[in-house]
Amino acid sequence: MTLDRYATERADLEPDAGKVETAELVVSDDVLVKLFALGPGAELEPHDHPESTNVFQVLEGTVTVVQDDEREDVDAPGVVCHERGVVHGARNETDETVIFTASLCPLPS
């Protein structure tokens, strides 16, 4: 048995071009850690979490992070914090699958 949840979940994520696949790594009463795999050309649509802070941790590749009207390419390893209510999203503008987690805390009531 291993305590590491990443390797098992990552092995199951192989999105096609333009597709997003996800897995939940941690779900509790006060935190959600979700794993995202974006195929080439895929996008996580901009959205917000009015009651929660959302943190992206880029694990593989380069993710184009969108935050309000800004965008920035973030290479692995990288961390981006989206404060409560900030509109954010992600795009894969590369030819490879990109992997990142999103941690949401606290969970909305």
Secondary structure, 3 states (H helix, E strand, C coil): CCCCCHHHHHHCCCCCCCCEEEEEEEECCCCEEEEEEECCCCEEEEECCCCCEEEEEEEECEEEEEECCEEEEEECCEEEEECCCCCEEEECCCCCCEEEEEEEECCCC
